[in-house]
Amino acid sequence: MCTDCSCSTVNIETAPPTTEDTTATTYNVVGMTCSGCASSVSTSIGKLDGVTSVDVDVTTGTVAVHTSTPLTDDQIRTAVEDAGYTMATA
């Protein structure tokens, strides 16, 4: 959760997915409150092999991950946790 700054909630959008995308999956992430939070999550997920873009919306707490190769939920969960956040359970 964002405790290091007093910025307002901002949506971070990355470049639109390329035509190489084969999968776009949306996840719910708990604790994102600002653009710094969104950047941390986006950067962490973006390091995974096959990720072509990440769209984070802190207002809704969603992260859309576009990939050129399939990724497991556990891979995304680990990246989210590495950024200091938690994926919501269904």
C-alpha positions in Angstrom: 0.0 0.0 0.0 1.2 3.5 -0.7 2.5 5.1 2.5 5.5 6.9 1.2 3.8 9.7 -0.7 0.7 11.9 -0.6 0.0 11.9 -4.4 -3.5 11.4 -5.7 -4.7 8.3 -7.4 -3.7 8.3 -11.1 -4.2 5.7 -13.8 -1.1 4.6 -15.6 -1.5 3.3 -19.1 1.2 1.7 -21.2 1.4 1.4 -25.0 -1.5 -0.6 -26.5 -0.8 -4.3 -27.1 0.9 -5.2 -30.3 -0.5 -7.6 -32.9 1.9 -10.3 -31.5 -0.4 -10.6 -28.4 -2.0 -13.9 -27.9 -3.4 -13.4 -24.4 -4.8 -10.6 -22.4 -5.7 -11.4 -18.8 -7.0 -9.1 -16.1 -6.1 -9.4 -12.4 -7.3 -7.7 -9.2 -4.5 -6.3 -7.1 -5.0 -5.1 -3.5 -3.3 -2.0 -2.1 -2.5 0.1 -5.1 -3.4 3.8 -4.4 -1.2 6.0 -6.5 0.9 6.2 -9.7 4.0 5.0 -7.8 2.1 1.9 -6.8 1.0 1.3 -10.4 4.5 1.9 -11.7 6.0 -0.7 -9.2 3.4 -3.3 -10.2 3.8 -2.6 -13.9 7.6 -2.8 -13.8 7.6 -6.0 -11.9 5.1 -7.8 -14.2 6.8 -6.3 -17.3 10.0 -8.1 -16.4 8.3 -11.5 -17.0 9.2 -13.2 -20.3 6.5 -12.9 -22.9 4.8 -9.7 -21.4 4.2 -7.2 -24.1 2.3 -4.6 -22.1 0.8 -4.0 -18.7 -2.2 -1.7 -18.1 -2.8 -0.7 -14.5 -5.9 1.1 -13.2 -5.4 2.0 -9.5 -9.0 3.3 -9.4 -10.4 -0.1 -10.0 -7.4 -2.1 -8.7 -7.1 -4.0 -11.9 -4.0 -5.0 -13.9 -4.4 -6.1 -17.6 -1.4 -8.2 -18.7 -0.9 -8.7 -22.4 1.4 -11.5 -23.4 2.9 -13.2 -26.5 3.3 -16.5 -24.6 1.0 -17.9 -21.9 1.9 -17.1 -18.2 0.5 -18.8 -15.1 -1.5 -17.0 -12.5 1.3 -18.0 -10.1 3.9 -16.1 -12.2 1.8 -13.0 -12.1 1.1 -13.4 -8.4 4.8 -13.7 -7.7 5.6 -10.5 -9.7 2.8 -8.6 -7.9 4.1 -9.8 -4.5 7.7 -8.9 -5.5 6.3 -5.3 -6.0 4.9 -5.4 -2.5 1.2 -6.0 -3.3 -1.3 -8.8 -3.2 -3.5 -10.3 -5.9 -7.1 -10.6 -4.8 -8.6 -14.0 -4.6 -11.7 -14.9 -6.5 
